[in-house]
């Protein structure tokens, strides 16, 4: 039974791996997307013993070795590495290089993104692709037109006059963030981000996804083969249990 449980546990882990790889592949063309990796941990090892008869007819326990009972998914963190820059020539396309994030104001609170495909709504507010206002140092950025100038430090100019500065926020530990969906990240309420001085803004560019097609396809093949191997092991144990139930107890 232990082998059947181990095989089924491996299949479940590989299913999560497959879902994660599929999500990475589906976002290959999503600006600012950060790929996720699946981290696996094993359950605590168990020391196995066997019973050996001694000269007095009693039993003595002798250690055989250690065995890991099963494996499980520990977490699926995202990888915060810069994606390549893609030239668009569009004034409201902004790409980041460095550890910082754009801040956007959503109905659920402030969220963070690396997707710099922005626009301007009817009120002149700079918004992201989801329609949420992009935050500057003093609140949402309001523009007079859709052709502002943005320098490498995030300062926004119109008619050569500064109208605001983008909030480019950095976190003490990037692993504290988690993906919320729609290319947004959420941070714990007790974590205070700070303005990132090392993050550089490139106007007229978009940051591409940092998911690599070749690597993702290679991982996909590995996961598939691992899943198939675990499936075959489970089938073998299933046949052995079936024979034990149907043949060992039968009378000849």
C-alpha positions as CSV (number, residue, x, y, z in Angstrom):
1,X,0.0,0.0,0.0
2,X,2.9,2.4,0.7
3,X,4.0,2.2,-2.9
4,X,0.5,3.0,-4.1
5,X,0.3,6.0,-1.9
6,X,3.8,7.2,-3.0
7,X,2.8,6.9,-6.7
8,X,-0.5,8.7,-6.2
9,X,1.3,11.5,-4.3
10,X,3.8,11.9,-7.1
11,X,0.9,12.1,-9.6
12,X,-0.7,14.9,-7.6
13,X,2.5,16.9,-7.4
14,X,3.1,16.5,-11.2
15,X,-0.5,17.6,-11.8
16,X,0.3,20.9,-10.0
17,X,3.5,21.2,-11.9
18,X,1.7,20.8,-15.2
19,X,-0.9,23.4,-14.2
20,X,1.9,25.9,-13.3
21,X,3.8,25.2,-16.6
22,X,0.5,25.7,-18.5
23,X,0.0,29.0,-16.9
24,X,3.5,30.1,-17.7
25,X,3.1,29.1,-21.3
26,X,-0.2,30.9,-21.7
27,X,1.4,34.1,-20.5
28,X,4.4,34.1,-22.8
29,X,3.2,37.2,-24.5
30,X,1.8,39.0,-21.4
31,X,3.8,42.2,-20.6
32,X,5.6,42.1,-17.3
33,X,4.5,38.5,-16.5
34,X,6.7,36.7,-13.9
35,X,6.9,32.9,-14.2
36,X,6.3,30.7,-11.3
37,X,8.2,27.6,-10.1
38,X,6.9,24.6,-8.2
39,X,8.8,23.7,-5.0
40,X,8.4,20.2,-3.7
41,X,9.1,18.9,-0.2
42,X,9.1,15.4,1.2
43,X,7.2,14.3,4.3
44,X,9.4,13.5,7.3
45,X,11.5,10.3,6.9
46,X,10.5,7.3,8.9
47,X,13.1,4.8,10.3
48,X,12.0,1.3,9.5
49,X,12.8,-1.7,11.8
50,X,12.6,-5.4,11.4
51,X,12.0,-8.0,14.1
52,X,14.7,-10.6,14.6
53,X,14.5,-13.6,16.9
54,X,17.2,-14.0,19.5
55,X,18.6,-17.1,21.1
56,X,16.1,-16.9,23.9
57,X,13.2,-17.0,21.5
58,X,12.3,-13.4,21.9
59,X,12.2,-10.6,19.3
60,X,14.7,-7.8,18.9
61,X,14.2,-4.7,16.7
62,X,16.9,-4.0,14.2
63,X,16.9,-0.8,12.1
64,X,16.7,-1.3,8.3
65,X,16.9,2.2,6.9
66,X,15.0,5.4,6.4
67,X,12.1,5.9,4.0
68,X,10.3,9.1,2.9
69,X,6.6,8.5,3.1
70,X,5.5,10.8,0.3
71,X,6.0,14.2,-1.4
72,X,3.9,17.4,-1.5
73,X,3.9,20.8,-3.1
74,X,5.4,23.3,-0.6
75,X,4.8,26.6,-2.6
76,X,4.8,28.1,-6.1
77,X,6.8,31.3,-5.8
78,X,7.2,33.6,-8.8
79,X,10.7,34.4,-10.2
80,X,11.5,38.1,-10.0
81,X,13.9,38.5,-12.9
82,X,13.8,41.2,-15.6
83,X,12.2,40.3,-18.9
84,X,13.5,41.5,-22.2
85,X,12.6,45.0,-23.5
86,X,10.2,45.1,-26.5
87,X,10.2,48.3,-28.5
88,X,6.6,49.6,-29.2
89,X,7.2,53.3,-29.7
90,X,4.0,54.1,-27.9
91,X,4.2,57.0,-25.4
92,X,2.1,55.3,-22.7
93,X,4.0,52.0,-22.8
94,X,6.5,51.9,-19.9
95,X,8.9,49.1,-19.0
96,X,10.7,48.6,-15.8
97,X,14.2,47.2,-15.2
98,X,15.1,46.5,-11.6
99,X,13.2,45.3,-8.5
100,X,10.4,47.9,-8.5
101,X,6.7,47.7,-9.3
102,X,4.0,50.1,-10.5
103,X,1.3,50.8,-8.0
104,X,-2.4,50.8,-9.1
105,X,-5.5,51.6,-7.1
106,X,-8.1,48.9,-7.2
107,X,-11.4,48.5,-5.4
108,X,-9.7,45.9,-3.2
109,X,-6.8,48.2,-2.3
110,X,-3.4,49.1,-3.8
111,X,-2.0,46.3,-6.0
112,X,1.3,46.1,-7.8
113,X,2.2,45.2,-11.4
114,X,5.1,45.1,-13.9
115,X,2.7,45.5,-16.8
116,X,3.3,49.0,-18.2
117,X,0.8,49.0,-21.0
118,X,-1.1,52.1,-19.8
119,X,-3.8,54.4,-21.2
120,X,-5.8,57.5,-20.3
121,X,-9.5,57.4,-19.5
122,X,-12.1,60.1,-20.1
123,X,-11.1,62.0,-17.0
124,X,-7.4,62.1,-18.1
125,X,-6.4,59.6,-15.4
126,X,-3.5,57.3,-16.3
127,X,-4.9,53.7,-16.1
128,X,-3.5,50.2,-16.5
129,X,-4.9,47.6,-18.9
130,X,-7.5,46.6,-16.3
131,X,-8.8,50.2,-16.0
132,X,-7.3,50.9,-12.6
133,X,-5.7,54.3,-11.9
134,X,-1.9,54.2,-11.9
135,X,-0.6,55.9,-8.7
136,X,2.0,58.7,-8.5
137,X,3.6,60.0,-5.4
138,X,0.5,62.1,-4.5
139,X,-2.2,59.9,-5.9
140,X,-3.6,59.0,-9.3
141,X,-1.7,60.7,-12.2
142,X,-3.9,63.1,-14.2
143,X,-2.7,64.1,-17.7
144,X,-3.8,66.6,-20.2
145,X,-3.1,64.3,-23.2
146,X,-1.9,60.8,-24.0
147,X,1.6,61.8,-25.0
148,X,3.5,62.6,-21.9
149,X,7.3,62.4,-21.4
150,X,8.6,60.0,-18.8
151,X,12.3,60.0,-17.8
152,X,14.3,57.0,-16.4
153,X,13.4,57.9,-12.8
154,X,9.7,57.9,-13.4
155,X,9.1,61.7,-13.6
156,X,6.2,62.6,-15.8
157,X,6.3,65.8,-17.9
158,X,3.8,67.6,-20.1
159,X,4.9,70.7,-22.1
160,X,8.3,70.3,-20.5
161,X,6.7,70.8,-17.0
162,X,6.7,68.1,-14.4
163,X,3.2,66.9,-13.5
164,X,4.1,64.1,-11.2
165,X,6.2,61.1,-10.5
166,X,5.3,57.4,-10.8
167,X,5.3,55.3,-7.6
168,X,8.0,52.8,-8.3
169,X,7.9,50.6,-5.2
170,X,10.2,48.0,-3.9
171,X,9.8,45.4,-1.2
172,X,12.3,44.2,1.4
173,X,11.6,40.6,0.4
174,X,10.0,39.9,-2.9
175,X,8.8,36.5,-1.9
176,X,6.3,38.2,0.4
177,X,4.2,39.1,-2.6
178,X,1.8,36.7,-4.2
179,X,-0.1,36.7,-7.5
180,X,-3.7,37.8,-7.3
181,X,-4.6,37.4,-11.0
182,X,-4.9,39.8,-13.9
183,X,-1.1,40.3,-13.8
184,X,-1.4,42.0,-10.3
185,X,0.5,41.2,-7.1
186,X,-0.7,41.6,-3.5
187,X,1.4,42.3,-0.5
188,X,0.7,41.6,3.2
189,X,-1.0,44.6,5.0
190,X,1.9,44.8,7.5
191,X,4.6,45.2,4.8
192,X,5.6,48.7,3.9
193,X,7.1,49.1,0.4
194,X,9.6,51.9,-0.2
195,X,10.5,54.0,-3.3
196,X,12.9,52.1,-5.5
197,X,15.9,54.2,-6.5
198,X,17.5,51.4,-8.5
199,X,14.5,50.8,-10.9
200,X,14.8,52.3,-14.3
201,X,11.8,53.3,-16.5
202,X,12.0,52.9,-20.3
203,X,9.3,54.9,-22.2
204,X,8.1,53.4,-25.5
205,X,9.0,49.8,-24.4
206,X,7.2,46.9,-22.7
207,X,8.8,44.4,-20.5
208,X,8.3,40.9,-21.9
209,X,7.4,37.8,-19.9
210,X,10.4,36.2,-18.2
211,X,9.0,32.7,-19.0
212,X,11.3,31.0,-21.6
213,X,9.5,28.8,-24.1
214,X,12.3,26.3,-24.5
215,X,12.7,25.8,-20.8
216,X,9.0,25.5,-20.2
217,X,8.6,22.9,-23.0
218,X,11.6,20.9,-21.5
219,X,10.0,21.0,-18.1
220,X,6.7,19.9,-19.6
221,X,8.3,16.8,-21.1
222,X,9.9,16.0,-17.8
223,X,6.7,16.3,-15.9
224,X,4.8,14.2,-18.4
225,X,7.3,11.4,-18.2
226,X,7.4,11.5,-14.5
227,X,3.6,11.4,-14.3
228,X,3.5,8.4,-16.7
229,X,6.1,6.5,-14.6
230,X,4.1,7.1,-11.4
231,X,0.9,6.0,-13.2
232,X,2.5,2.8,-14.3
233,X,3.7,2.1,-10.8
234,X,0.2,2.7,-9.4
235,X,-1.2,0.3,-12.0
236,X,1.3,-2.4,-11.0
237,X,0.4,-2.1,-7.3
238,X,-3.3,-2.1,-8.3
239,X,-2.8,-5.4,-10.1
240,X,-0.8,-6.9,-7.2
241,X,-3.6,-5.9,-4.7
242,X,-6.2,-7.4,-7.0
243,X,-4.3,-10.7,-7.2
244,X,-3.8,-10.7,-3.5
245,X,-7.5,-10.2,-2.9
246,X,-8.7,-12.7,-5.5
247,X,-6.1,-15.5,-5.5
248,X,-4.4,-15.7,-2.0
249,X,-7.6,-16.4,-0.3
250,X,-9.0,-18.8,-2.8
251,X,-9.2,-22.6,-2.1
252,X,-7.6,-25.0,-4.5
